[in-house]
Protein backbone atom coordinates (compact mmCIF):
# COMPACT_ATOMS: atom_id res chain seq x y z
CA UNK A 1 0.00 0.00 0.00
CA UNK A 2 1.19 3.54 -0.72
CA UNK A 3 2.25 5.41 2.41
CA UNK A 4 0.69 8.61 1.02
CA UNK A 5 -2.84 7.10 0.88
CA UNK A 6 -4.14 8.71 4.14
CA UNK A 7 -3.57 12.16 2.57
CA UNK A 8 -5.33 11.44 -0.71
CA UNK A 9 -8.90 12.35 -1.70
CA UNK A 10 -10.14 8.76 -2.11
CA UNK A 11 -8.07 7.19 0.65
CA UNK A 12 -9.90 4.33 2.32
CA UNK A 13 -11.95 3.37 -0.72
CA UNK A 14 -11.52 -0.02 -2.36
CA UNK A 15 -12.08 -0.50 -6.09
CA UNK A 16 -12.58 -3.92 -7.62
CA UNK A 17 -11.31 -3.45 -11.16
CA UNK A 18 -12.30 -5.86 -13.95
CA UNK A 19 -11.26 -3.50 -16.74
CA UNK A 20 -8.79 -3.97 -19.55
CA UNK A 21 -7.29 -2.18 -22.55
CA UNK A 22 -7.92 1.61 -22.32
CA UNK A 23 -11.22 3.18 -21.24
CA UNK A 24 -11.66 1.25 -17.99
CA UNK A 25 -8.00 1.30 -16.92
CA UNK A 26 -7.92 5.04 -17.68
CA UNK A 27 -10.71 5.51 -15.11
CA UNK A 28 -9.32 3.17 -12.46
CA UNK A 29 -5.85 4.72 -12.72
CA UNK A 30 -7.41 8.11 -11.92
CA UNK A 31 -9.12 6.58 -8.89
CA UNK A 32 -5.83 5.00 -7.83
CA UNK A 33 -4.01 8.32 -8.28
CA UNK A 34 -6.50 9.84 -5.84
CA UNK A 35 -5.68 7.19 -3.27
CA UNK A 36 -8.20 4.41 -3.82
CA UNK A 37 -6.92 0.85 -3.34
CA UNK A 38 -7.50 -0.52 -6.84
CA UNK A 39 -7.48 -4.32 -7.03
CA UNK A 40 -7.07 -5.26 -10.68
CA UNK A 41 -8.68 -8.64 -11.39
CA UNK A 42 -6.94 -10.35 -14.32
CA UNK A 43 -7.43 -13.62 -16.18
CA UNK A 44 -4.88 -16.20 -15.02
CA UNK A 45 -1.87 -16.56 -17.26
CA UNK A 46 -3.10 -13.88 -19.67
CA UNK A 47 -4.10 -10.73 -17.85
CA UNK A 48 -5.19 -7.47 -19.40
CA UNK A 49 -4.96 -7.70 -23.21
CA UNK A 50 -3.10 -4.40 -23.14
CA UNK A 51 -0.08 -6.14 -21.60
CA UNK A 52 0.46 -7.82 -24.96
CA UNK A 53 0.09 -4.86 -27.35
CA UNK A 54 3.85 -4.57 -27.73
CA UNK A 55 5.90 -2.66 -30.29
CA UNK A 56 8.14 -4.82 -32.47
CA UNK A 57 11.08 -6.07 -30.47
CA UNK A 58 9.58 -5.16 -27.08
CA UNK A 59 9.57 -8.08 -24.62
CA UNK A 60 8.19 -6.50 -21.43
CA UNK A 61 4.59 -5.51 -20.68
CA UNK A 62 3.50 -3.12 -23.42
CA UNK A 63 4.11 0.62 -22.93
CA UNK A 64 0.37 1.21 -23.29
CA UNK A 65 -0.29 -1.02 -20.29
CA UNK A 66 2.43 0.66 -18.26
CA UNK A 67 0.89 4.07 -18.94
CA UNK A 68 -2.56 3.08 -17.64
CA UNK A 69 -1.97 0.88 -14.61
CA UNK A 70 0.21 2.56 -12.01
CA UNK A 71 -0.82 2.50 -8.34
CA UNK A 72 -2.84 -0.71 -8.74
CA UNK A 73 -2.54 -4.22 -7.30
CA UNK A 74 -2.98 -7.24 -9.55
CA UNK A 75 -4.73 -10.47 -8.58
CA UNK A 76 -5.34 -13.44 -10.90
CA UNK A 77 -8.84 -14.90 -10.61
CA UNK A 78 -10.69 -17.19 -12.99
CA UNK A 79 -14.16 -15.65 -12.93
CA UNK A 80 -15.52 -18.55 -14.99
CA UNK A 81 -14.92 -20.98 -12.11
CA UNK A 82 -17.20 -21.39 -9.10
CA UNK A 83 -14.24 -21.08 -6.75
CA UNK A 84 -13.08 -17.90 -8.49
CA UNK A 85 -16.51 -16.36 -8.23
CA UNK A 86 -16.57 -17.09 -4.50
CA UNK A 87 -13.44 -14.95 -4.14
CA UNK A 88 -15.11 -12.20 -6.18
CA UNK A 89 -18.12 -12.24 -3.85
CA UNK A 90 -15.85 -11.89 -0.83
CA UNK A 91 -13.96 -9.01 -2.41
CA UNK A 92 -17.19 -7.29 -3.50
CA UNK A 93 -18.46 -7.45 0.08
CA UNK A 94 -15.53 -5.27 1.11
CA UNK A 95 -15.39 -3.01 -1.97
CA UNK A 96 -16.83 0.44 -2.47
CA UNK A 97 -16.69 0.48 -6.25
CA UNK A 98 -16.71 -2.15 -9.01
CA UNK A 99 -15.66 -1.15 -12.51
CA UNK A 100 -15.91 -3.39 -15.58
CA UNK A 101 -15.80 -2.79 -19.33
CA UNK A 102 -17.10 -6.03 -20.76
CA UNK A 103 -20.08 -6.37 -23.09
CA UNK A 104 -23.27 -6.03 -21.00
CA UNK A 105 -23.93 -9.79 -20.94
CA UNK A 106 -20.54 -11.00 -19.70
CA UNK A 107 -20.79 -10.27 -15.98
CA UNK A 108 -24.45 -11.31 -15.99
CA UNK A 109 -23.56 -14.72 -17.47
CA UNK A 110 -20.93 -15.20 -14.78
CA UNK A 111 -23.37 -14.26 -12.01
CA UNK A 112 -21.28 -11.33 -10.78
CA UNK A 113 -23.23 -8.41 -12.25
CA UNK A 114 -24.71 -5.54 -10.26
CA UNK A 115 -27.88 -7.46 -9.40
CA UNK A 116 -25.83 -10.22 -7.78
CA UNK A 117 -23.13 -8.13 -6.10
CA UNK A 118 -25.47 -5.45 -4.73
CA UNK A 119 -27.30 -8.14 -2.75
CA UNK A 120 -24.05 -8.82 -0.95
CA UNK A 121 -23.13 -5.15 -0.58
CA UNK A 122 -25.98 -2.60 -0.96
CA UNK A 123 -23.46 0.26 -0.65
CA UNK A 124 -21.62 -0.90 -3.75
CA UNK A 125 -21.25 1.48 -6.67
CA UNK A 126 -21.06 -0.58 -9.83
CA UNK A 127 -19.77 1.17 -12.97
CA UNK A 128 -20.19 -0.53 -16.32
CA UNK A 129 -18.41 0.77 -19.42
CA UNK A 130 -19.51 -0.69 -22.74
CA UNK A 131 -19.58 0.08 -26.44
CA UNK A 132 -23.23 1.04 -26.84
CA UNK A 133 -24.83 0.83 -23.40
CA UNK A 134 -27.05 -1.66 -21.59
CA UNK A 135 -30.32 -0.30 -23.01
CA UNK A 136 -29.18 -0.07 -26.62
CA UNK A 137 -30.46 -2.47 -29.30
CA UNK A 138 -26.73 -2.85 -30.06
CA UNK A 139 -25.82 -3.69 -26.46
CA UNK A 140 -24.00 -6.90 -27.38
CA UNK A 141 -21.84 -5.29 -30.06
CA UNK A 142 -18.30 -4.73 -28.86
CA UNK A 143 -17.11 -1.13 -28.81
CA UNK A 144 -13.88 0.17 -30.35
CA UNK A 145 -12.56 3.71 -30.30
CA UNK A 146 -12.08 4.15 -34.10
CA UNK A 147 -15.57 2.76 -34.76
CA UNK A 148 -17.07 5.17 -32.24
CA UNK A 149 -15.22 8.06 -33.87
CA UNK A 150 -16.68 6.97 -37.20
CA UNK A 151 -20.24 6.45 -36.00
CA UNK A 152 -20.58 9.68 -34.00
CA UNK A 153 -19.37 12.14 -36.63
CA UNK A 154 -15.99 12.84 -35.04
CA UNK A 155 -14.17 11.20 -37.95
CA UNK A 156 -16.37 13.05 -40.46
CA UNK A 157 -15.07 16.32 -39.02
CA UNK A 158 -11.41 15.32 -38.92
CA UNK A 159 -8.96 15.83 -41.75
CA UNK A 160 -8.74 18.10 -44.82
CA UNK A 161 -11.86 18.32 -46.95
CA UNK A 162 -10.03 16.92 -49.98
CA UNK A 163 -9.14 13.72 -48.09
CA UNK A 164 -11.21 10.91 -46.66
CA UNK A 165 -12.31 11.36 -43.03
CA UNK A 166 -9.53 10.71 -40.52
CA UNK A 167 -9.58 9.29 -37.01
CA UNK A 168 -7.82 11.22 -34.27
CA UNK A 169 -4.24 10.19 -33.59
CA UNK A 170 -4.89 9.16 -29.99
CA UNK A 171 -7.59 7.04 -28.36
CA UNK A 172 -9.69 10.07 -27.55
CA UNK A 173 -12.93 8.08 -27.42
CA UNK A 174 -11.59 5.73 -24.77
CA UNK A 175 -10.16 8.65 -22.81
CA UNK A 176 -13.41 10.65 -22.96
CA UNK A 177 -15.32 7.57 -21.86
CA UNK A 178 -12.98 7.00 -18.92
CA UNK A 179 -13.39 10.62 -17.86
CA UNK A 180 -17.18 10.45 -18.12
CA UNK A 181 -17.18 7.22 -16.12
CA UNK A 182 -15.07 8.94 -13.46
CA UNK A 183 -17.63 11.73 -13.18
CA UNK A 184 -20.39 9.14 -12.83
CA UNK A 185 -18.55 7.24 -10.10
CA UNK A 186 -17.80 10.39 -8.10
CA UNK A 187 -21.42 11.50 -8.48
CA UNK A 188 -22.61 8.15 -7.17
CA UNK A 189 -20.18 8.39 -4.25
CA UNK A 190 -21.62 11.77 -3.32
CA UNK A 191 -25.15 10.39 -3.55
CA UNK A 192 -24.13 7.51 -1.26
CA UNK A 193 -23.08 10.01 1.38
CA UNK A 194 -26.70 11.19 1.45
CA UNK A 195 -28.58 7.92 0.99
CA UNK A 196 -26.22 5.27 2.33
CA UNK A 197 -26.83 3.18 -0.77
CA UNK A 198 -24.81 2.46 -3.87
CA UNK A 199 -26.15 2.29 -7.41
CA UNK A 200 -25.54 1.07 -10.94
CA UNK A 201 -23.96 3.61 -13.28
CA UNK A 202 -23.08 3.04 -16.91
CA UNK A 203 -21.24 4.93 -19.59
CA UNK A 204 -20.94 3.93 -23.22
CA UNK A 205 -18.25 4.71 -25.74
CA UNK A 206 -20.85 5.77 -28.30
CA UNK A 207 -22.63 8.14 -25.91
CA UNK A 208 -19.36 9.69 -24.78
CA UNK A 209 -18.17 10.40 -28.29
CA UNK A 210 -21.56 11.75 -29.33
CA UNK A 211 -21.43 14.20 -26.42
CA UNK A 212 -17.87 15.11 -27.45
CA UNK A 213 -19.29 16.68 -30.61
CA UNK A 214 -20.18 19.58 -28.32
CA UNK A 215 -21.14 22.74 -30.20
CA UNK A 216 -20.85 20.92 -33.55
CA UNK A 217 -23.72 18.64 -32.57
CA UNK A 218 -25.83 21.68 -31.73
CA UNK A 219 -24.88 23.28 -35.06
CA UNK A 220 -26.04 20.20 -36.97
CA UNK A 221 -29.30 19.89 -35.03
CA UNK A 222 -30.26 23.55 -35.18
CA UNK A 223 -29.29 24.27 -38.79
CA UNK A 224 -30.04 20.88 -40.27
CA UNK A 225 -26.64 20.99 -41.98
CA UNK A 226 -23.28 19.39 -41.36
CA UNK A 227 -20.38 21.79 -40.88
CA UNK A 228 -17.66 21.32 -43.48
CA UNK A 229 -14.58 19.25 -42.74
CA UNK A 230 -11.79 21.81 -42.45
CA UNK A 231 -8.75 19.84 -41.33
CA UNK A 232 -6.52 22.19 -39.34
CA UNK A 233 -8.60 25.21 -40.34
CA UNK A 234 -11.93 26.52 -39.09
CA UNK A 235 -15.18 27.29 -40.83
CA UNK A 236 -15.80 30.11 -38.32
CA UNK A 237 -12.41 31.80 -37.76
CA UNK A 238 -9.58 33.08 -39.96
CA UNK A 239 -6.67 32.94 -39.41
CA UNK A 240 -6.72 29.65 -37.55
CA UNK A 241 -4.54 26.74 -38.58
CA UNK A 242 -1.08 25.30 -39.06
CA UNK A 243 1.65 27.35 -40.68
CA UNK A 244 5.20 26.35 -41.52
CA UNK A 245 8.09 28.07 -39.76
CA UNK A 246 11.74 27.71 -40.75
CA UNK A 247 12.13 24.60 -38.55
CA UNK A 248 8.63 23.13 -38.33
CA UNK A 249 4.92 23.89 -38.01
CA UNK A 250 3.05 26.16 -35.62
CA UNK A 251 -0.65 26.26 -34.73
CA UNK A 252 -2.34 29.63 -34.32
CA UNK A 253 -5.83 30.75 -33.28
CA UNK A 254 -6.73 34.39 -33.90
CA UNK A 255 -10.16 34.61 -32.35
CA UNK A 256 -11.33 38.19 -32.84
CA UNK A 257 -10.49 41.59 -34.36
CA UNK A 258 -8.55 42.69 -31.28
CA UNK A 259 -6.30 39.64 -31.52
CA UNK A 260 -5.90 40.12 -35.27
CA UNK A 261 -4.66 43.67 -34.65
CA UNK A 262 -2.03 42.42 -32.21
CA UNK A 263 -1.14 39.53 -34.49
CA UNK A 264 -0.56 41.69 -37.58
CA UNK A 265 1.11 44.61 -35.78
CA UNK A 266 3.11 42.98 -32.94
CA UNK A 267 3.78 39.42 -34.14
CA UNK A 268 4.10 39.61 -37.92
CA UNK A 269 5.30 43.24 -37.92
CA UNK A 270 2.86 43.78 -40.81
CA UNK A 271 0.64 46.74 -39.83
CA UNK A 272 -0.25 47.12 -43.50
CA UNK A 273 -2.52 44.10 -43.16
CA UNK A 274 -4.71 46.16 -40.84
CA UNK A 275 -5.44 48.74 -43.53
CA UNK A 276 -6.02 46.19 -46.27
CA UNK A 277 -9.81 46.13 -46.91
CA UNK A 278 -9.63 42.40 -47.69
CA UNK A 279 -8.88 41.71 -44.02
CA UNK A 280 -10.86 44.43 -42.24
CA UNK A 281 -13.45 42.14 -40.64
CA UNK A 282 -13.75 38.45 -39.87
CA UNK A 283 -16.12 38.07 -42.83
CA UNK A 284 -13.58 39.77 -45.07
CA UNK A 285 -10.80 37.51 -43.80
CA UNK A 286 -12.92 34.43 -44.41
CA UNK A 287 -13.70 35.57 -47.96
CA UNK A 288 -9.99 36.14 -48.62
CA UNK A 289 -8.62 33.22 -46.63
CA UNK A 290 -6.11 31.96 -49.21
CA UNK A 291 -4.49 35.36 -49.75
CA UNK A 292 -4.18 36.08 -46.01
CA UNK A 293 -2.78 32.65 -45.22
CA UNK A 294 -0.14 33.06 -47.92
CA UNK A 295 0.92 36.40 -46.39
CA UNK A 296 1.16 34.81 -42.92
CA UNK A 297 3.17 31.77 -43.98
CA UNK A 298 5.66 33.91 -45.91
CA UNK A 299 6.46 35.73 -42.66
CA UNK A 300 6.53 32.60 -40.48
CA UNK A 301 9.05 30.94 -42.80
CA UNK A 302 11.60 33.63 -41.94
CA UNK A 303 12.16 32.38 -38.38
CA UNK A 304 11.92 29.34 -36.07
CA UNK A 305 8.93 28.00 -34.17
CA UNK A 306 10.29 29.06 -30.79
CA UNK A 307 10.67 32.66 -31.97
CA UNK A 308 7.09 32.84 -33.16
CA UNK A 309 5.62 31.12 -30.10
CA UNK A 310 7.39 33.60 -27.83
CA UNK A 311 6.25 36.52 -30.00
CA UNK A 312 2.64 35.36 -29.94
CA UNK A 313 2.62 34.79 -26.20
CA UNK A 314 4.14 38.22 -25.64
CA UNK A 315 1.39 39.76 -27.76
CA UNK A 316 -1.37 37.74 -26.11
CA UNK A 317 -2.27 35.87 -29.29
CA UNK A 318 -2.85 32.09 -29.00
CA UNK A 319 -0.17 29.98 -30.68
CA UNK A 320 1.91 26.89 -30.04
CA UNK A 321 4.43 24.64 -31.73
CA UNK A 322 3.10 21.47 -33.37
CA UNK A 323 5.03 18.90 -31.36
CA UNK A 324 5.60 15.18 -31.58
CA UNK A 325 4.53 13.13 -28.54
CA UNK A 326 8.17 12.88 -27.43
CA UNK A 327 8.61 16.65 -27.71
CA UNK A 328 5.41 17.16 -25.73
CA UNK A 329 6.33 14.98 -22.77
CA UNK A 330 9.81 16.51 -22.66
CA UNK A 331 8.55 20.10 -23.03
CA UNK A 332 9.15 22.94 -20.55
CA UNK A 333 5.38 23.18 -20.09
CA UNK A 334 5.25 19.56 -18.91
CA UNK A 335 8.27 20.08 -16.66
CA UNK A 336 6.78 23.26 -15.22
CA UNK A 337 3.69 21.36 -14.08
CA UNK A 338 5.53 18.31 -12.79
CA UNK A 339 3.83 16.19 -15.42
CA UNK A 340 6.51 13.50 -15.46
CA UNK A 341 6.83 11.24 -12.45
CA UNK A 342 9.07 8.26 -11.60
CA UNK A 343 7.23 4.93 -11.74
CA UNK A 344 8.63 1.48 -11.02
CA UNK A 345 8.39 -0.93 -13.92
CA UNK A 346 10.00 -4.35 -14.32
CA UNK A 347 12.77 -3.71 -11.81
CA UNK A 348 13.66 -0.22 -13.00
CA UNK A 349 12.37 3.32 -12.61
CA UNK A 350 10.94 5.08 -15.65
CA UNK A 351 9.56 8.58 -16.14
CA UNK A 352 5.89 8.51 -17.17
CA UNK A 353 3.17 11.10 -17.63
CA UNK A 354 1.83 11.93 -14.17
CA UNK A 355 -1.72 12.56 -13.01
CA UNK A 356 -3.11 15.89 -14.26
CA UNK A 357 -5.18 16.28 -11.06
CA UNK A 358 -3.98 18.93 -8.62
CA UNK A 359 -5.36 19.25 -5.06
CA UNK A 360 -4.41 21.82 -2.45
CA UNK A 361 -5.29 19.64 0.56
CA UNK A 362 -5.43 16.04 -0.67
CA UNK A 363 -2.66 15.58 -3.24
CA UNK A 364 -2.53 12.59 -5.54
CA UNK A 365 -0.40 9.70 -4.33
CA UNK A 366 3.23 9.20 -5.22
CA UNK A 367 3.22 6.61 -8.05
CA UNK A 368 3.92 3.02 -7.12
CA UNK A 369 5.15 0.35 -9.49
CA UNK A 370 3.07 -0.98 -12.35
CA UNK A 371 1.99 -4.46 -11.20
CA UNK A 372 3.19 -7.67 -12.76
CA UNK A 373 0.42 -10.11 -13.62
CA UNK A 374 -0.89 -11.57 -10.36
CA UNK A 375 1.86 -9.91 -8.32
CA UNK A 376 -0.41 -9.17 -5.35
CA UNK A 377 -2.61 -12.27 -5.36
CA UNK A 378 -1.27 -13.70 -2.09
CA UNK A 379 -1.11 -10.26 -0.47
CA UNK A 380 -4.76 -9.50 -1.26
CA UNK A 381 -6.06 -12.91 -0.23
CA UNK A 382 -4.31 -12.69 3.11
CA UNK A 383 -4.53 -8.97 3.80
CA UNK A 384 -7.92 -7.96 2.41
CA UNK A 385 -9.83 -11.23 2.82
CA UNK A 386 -7.92 -12.76 5.75
CA UNK A 387 -7.87 -16.15 4.03
CA UNK A 388 -5.88 -18.87 5.75
CA UNK A 389 -3.18 -20.79 3.91
CA UNK A 390 -5.46 -23.81 3.94
CA UNK A 391 -8.33 -21.92 2.32
CA UNK A 392 -6.04 -20.49 -0.34
CA UNK A 393 -4.74 -23.99 -1.08
CA UNK A 394 -8.30 -25.33 -1.40
CA UNK A 395 -9.29 -22.49 -3.73
CA UNK A 396 -6.18 -23.04 -5.80
CA UNK A 397 -7.01 -26.73 -6.16
CA UNK A 398 -10.54 -25.79 -7.19
CA UNK A 399 -9.23 -23.59 -10.01
CA UNK A 400 -10.01 -20.16 -8.52
CA UNK A 401 -6.68 -18.83 -9.76
CA UNK A 402 -6.56 -20.70 -13.03
CA UNK A 403 -5.72 -24.19 -14.18
CA UNK A 404 -2.58 -25.72 -12.66
CA UNK A 405 -0.47 -24.95 -15.74
CA UNK A 406 -1.59 -21.32 -15.60
CA UNK A 407 -0.76 -21.05 -11.91
CA UNK A 408 2.75 -22.36 -12.54
CA UNK A 409 3.57 -19.68 -15.14
N, C-alpha and C positions, 0 to 999 in steps of 0.2 A: 504493500500500500504506500502511496505517496505521502511523505511527512507533511506536505503543505495542505493536505485535504481539509483539515479543520478550518482553514482560512478561506476556503473557496465557496462560491455561491451555492453549489449543489452538493456540498459535503454532507455525507450521511445518507444520500440516496443511492439505491442499488438499481442498476439497469441490466436486465437480461436481454442480451443482444443476439438476435438470430440473423442479422443482416450480412450481406456480402456484396461484393463489387463496389459500387460508388455511392448511390443515393443514401442508403441506410448507414453505411460506415461513416459517411460525411456527417450525418446527424449525430451518431453515437460518439464520434470523436469530439464534437462540440460539447456534448454532455460530459464526457470524460475530462476535457479541458477545464470545465467549470467545477470539477471535483467529484462528480459522480463515480461510483465504483462500477465500471462497465465490465460485465462478464460476457465475453464473446463466445458463443456456443458454435462450435465448428464440427463438420462431419469428420469422423475418424479417418486418419490417413490421407485426407484430401484437403479439408479446410476451405476457407474462403477461395472461390475461383480466382479472385484477384491476385492471390499469392503466385499464380502460375502465368500471369500475363507479362512474361519477361521479354525484354529486348534481346536480340540475337547476341549470344555469347554470355548472357547474364545467368549466373547459376544460383544466386540467392533468391529470397522472396522478392517479387517484382517491386520496382520503385513505386508503382501506383499503390500497392498494398501498404508499403512503408509510409507513404504520405497520408494515409487515411486511418491508421490504426494505432497511433501512439496512446499511451495512458490507459490501455485496456489490458484485461487478463483473459487468456485463452483457455478454454476447457473443451475437450473432445467428448461429444455425446452423440450416440446414435439415436436420433429421435424416432426412427422407425421401429425400434425395439421396445418391448414393454418395460424392460428394466431401465432403458434410457429415459423413457417418458416419466417413470417414477422419480427420477432425479430432477427432471424438469419441473414436476409438480412441487417438489420440495424447494427448489430454487424460487419458483414463482410465489410461493407462500411468503418468502422473505423479501421479494423484490418490490420496488415502487413503480417501475416502468418496464414494459416489454416492448421491444421494437423488432419488427420483422418486415422483410420486403420480398416475400414469396408471392406467387399468384394467390388470389383469395381462397382457393380451395385447398391449398397444401396443409396449412396448420389445422384446418377443420378435419381433413382426412386423418391426420395424426392424433386428433383428439386433444390438441393443446392450443385451441383457438381462444378467443376472448370469452366465449360462452363457458368453456370448461375452466379456464384459469381464474375467471372472476368469481366463480363459486368457492374457490379455495381462498381467494384474497379479494374481497370486495373493494379494497382501496387501490387496486391495481389499475394503472393507466396503461392501456394497450394501444400501441401505435402501429398501424399497418400501412406500408407503402407498397403501391402496386402500379401497374402500367395504366390501367383505365378506371380503377375504383371498383368497390364491392357492389355497387348498384348499377353498374354499366352493363348493357347487353354484351359488351366485349370484355367482361370481367376476367375471363379465363385466357385472354390473349396476353402473352408476355410483353412487357414494355421495354423499349430500348431508346436511349437518348436520341440518336439520329432520326429514328422513326417519329418520335414525338416532335422534334423540330420540323419535320416534313409535314406532319398532320395538323399542326397548329398554326401554320403560316409563318413561323420564324424563318424557315429555310427560304420561303418565297421572297422574303424581304432582304435576304442576305446575298451579297455579291453584286457585281456590275450588271446593269440591265442587258448588256449584250451577251452575257454568259448564262449558263443554266444556274438555277438556284444553288446556293452553297450552304452547307452546314457550318456552324460556328466551330472554331478550332479547338475549343475545350468542351468538356462535358457539362455545358451550362444547364441543360435540362435536369440532369442528376443533381447538380449543385443547388439549383432553385428548389427542387423537390425536397432535398435534405433541409434547406433553410425553412421552407414552409412547414415541414414536419416538426422541426424544432419549435416554431411558434405554436403549433398545435399542442405539443407536449407541455410546454410551459404554461399555456392557457389552461390546460386540464389540471396541472399541478395547482394553479391558483384557485381553480374551482374546488379542488379537493380540500383546500384550506377552509373553505366555507361550508362544504357539504359533508366532508368526511368520506366521500365515496369517489372511487375512480371512474373511468369511462373508456369507451372505445373511440379512438380518433383515427381517421384515415386520410391519407393524402395520395393523390395519383400523379404520375408523371405527366399525363395528358392535361389534367386540370392545371397543374403548376405552370406548364409552358403556355397554355392558353392565357392564363392571367399575366404571364410575362410579356404578352403583346402590349399591355399597358395602354397608352394613349392611341396606339395604332389600331387596337381593337375597337376603341370608341370611334375613331375616324371612319373605319369601315362600316360600323353599324349605323352611324348617324348620316353618312353621306351616301351609303349604298355603293361605294366604290373602293377598290383596293388602291392604296398608295403605291406609287411606282417603286420598283427596286432601284436603289441609287448607289449601291456599293458603299464606298467610303464618303459619298457626298450626301446631301440632304435635299429633300424636295421642298423644304421650308426655309432654309437659311443658306446664304452665300456671302462670304466664302466659308465653307466648312469642308474639310477633307484632308487628304494626304498630299503633301508636296515634297519634292526631292530637294535635299540640301546637298552640299558638296560631298558629304560622307554618309548619306543615308536619308531616310524619309522622316518627316515630321507631320504630326496631326494637329490641325488648328480648328478652333470653333470661334467664329466671330458672330456673336449673338444679337447685336443690335447696332444702331447707328453710332452710339457713343463709343462702343468698342471698335467699330470700323474706323472712326476718326483717329483713335489712338494707334490702331494697327497701321494705317497708312502713314501717319505723321511720325510716330515714335519708333515703330518697329522697322518698317520698310524704308523709312526716310523718303517717302514718295508723297509729299503733300499735294502734288498735282492730281493725284487720284481723287482727292476730295472736291476738286472743282470740275471734274469730268462729269458731264450730265449723264453719262451712261451708268454711273455708279452712285448717283445722288441718294437714292432710296433703296430699300431692300428689294422692292419690285424691279427697279432698274437693274440692280445687281443680278437678280435672277434672270432677267431677260438678256443680260450680256455676260452670262456666266463664263463662257469659253474665253472671251477676251480678258476678263479680269483674272481668271486663273492663270492664264499665260503670263500676264504681268507679274503676278505674285511669284510664280515658280522661277522666273528669270532672276528675280532678286534673291530668292532663297538659295539658288545654285551658287551664289558668290561666297557663301560661308558655310560653316559646319553646323550640325544639329545643335550642339551645346550652345553656340553663340546665339542662335535664334530662340532657343528655349529660354535662355536667360533674358534676352531682349523682350520677349513676350511677357514673361513673368514680371519684369520691371515695369512694363506698361500696363499691367493688369488685364492682359488679353489671354484667354485660355489657349495653351499649346503644350505639346509634349512630344518627346522623341518616340518613334515607333520602334520598340525594343523587341528583341527575342526573349523567350522565357528566361534564358540564362542571364541576359543583361538585366532583366527585371528583378530577379531574386538577388542579384549582386549590386543593385542600384543604391545610391545614397538615400533615396526615399525609403527603401526597405530597411536600410541600416538605421536611419533616423527614428524609425518606429519600433526597432527591436523585432523585426519580422522574420529573423532567422534565429533558431534556437537549437541547442545541441540535443540530439536524441540518440539513445543507444540502439544499435541495430547490428545483430550478428557479431557481437563481440567487439564492436568498435563504436566510436561516436561520430555521428554525421550531423551536418547542419541542414535542417529542414525548415520549410515555411512554418512559422509559429501561428498560434491562434490570433485572429484579428480582434478578439474581444478584449476590451480594456475596462477594468473596474477600479474605482477609487478605494473601496473598502474590502472587497472580496476578490482579490486577483486570481487569474487562472493559475492552475498548478504548474509547477516545473515539470517539463516533459519527462516521462519515464520511457523505458525501452519499448520498442515495438515487439509484441509477443511472438515467440515461436509457436508453431502449431501445438496446442495442448500443453504449453509450458506450465500453466497454473492449475492443471486438473487436480493433482493431489492437494495442493494448497487450498483450493476452493472447497473440495469435498470435506476436508478436515476443518478448515477455518470457518467457512460460512455455514456448512450443514452439520458440522460436528459428527460426521460419520466415523465409526470405528474402523480399524484396519480390517476386521472380519467382514463388516458390511461392504466395504469397498471391494474386497476380494470376491464376495458373493455377486455383487453387481458386475464386476469384471467378467466373471464366469458366465453370467447371464447375457453378456453382449452389450451392456449399457454403454461401453466405451469403444465399441467396434468389435469386429471379429478378431480372433487371436492373432492372425497375421497382421492386421492393422495395428493392434496394440503393440506389437513388437517393433514397428517401424520407428 
